[in-house]
Amino acid sequence: GLLHVGFNMMSAAAIGSLLEKRFGTLRHIITVLWGMLLTSATYILVAYLLHVIFGYDELMYRHSLGFSGVLFQLSVLEANLSPNSSRSVFGMVRVPAYLYPWALLVALQVFMPQISFVGHLAGIFVGTLQLYGVLDIFIMPSDEYLRSMEDWPSLRRLTGREGFVRTPAEGSAAMSHVRDPSALIKAVRQGIGIGIKFFKDVLATLRVMIFGYGRANENTNIGLRLGGRGGETLLGETSGQNDDADDDWVGLPSVSSPTEVESRVV
């Protein structure tokens, strides 16, 4: 709707201007153009694989249109190159800067579930490939070539406009601290670790919500008798228990065993 379009326009102006000043106008234009193609291609590929492998064809017949995928691509670059170590997600929670696109992906899906989750995820994927220099190997031009393009007579009307940002001296070298295959592998491992930790935290939270905090271990002295009347064993009973644990039961009425109950009845 109009809210989504307006949000995209404001995001494009904010994120795009920052990246343009950092990388130059030409690299920013090329990034956006390739982003539109690659995010769309990624979306189509995911929809096709889901159809072929799992028989899920809803994405194959769903219309998807918008600029959000490119915005998520740009947000990956901007968040990882920002000097700020953390970001606020809608003023509700702060997350590490490198996780901001992922947190934004989840938050937007919660508040606006009708938007394309796969399209946004495709933007994060393409942005990650560009961040770690994978796209530079295949499609992105070098800084030297961009500087030579700025002197082309055919681009004089563009390069002569006020506000045009020439390719800076450092260029894409500003991302040299992450443009390494080993850094990409490390980031993937880190992401998997964060995902596993998050899943465990969710399970622990649900356990506390259902059973209460500390309920799992508070009745370790209570057991069920097994194995008949001779050589009985208590579930939860451990050898060498601390005698202090038995003090908690002092003063409570004793429970008669089944043998004592039978003898009293007779």
Salt bridges, closest charged atoms under 4 A:
GLU58 OE2 - ARG62 NH2 2.38
GLU78 OE2 - ARG87 NH2 2.86
ASP136 OD2 - ARG179 NH1 1.76
ASP143 OD1 - ARG27 NH2 2.87
GLU150 OE1 - ARG166 NH1 3.23
ASP201 OD2 - LYS197 NZ 3.05
GLU218 OE2 - ARG215 NE 2.72
GLU232 OE1 - ARG225 NH1 2.96
GLU262 OE2 - ARG229 NH2 2.47
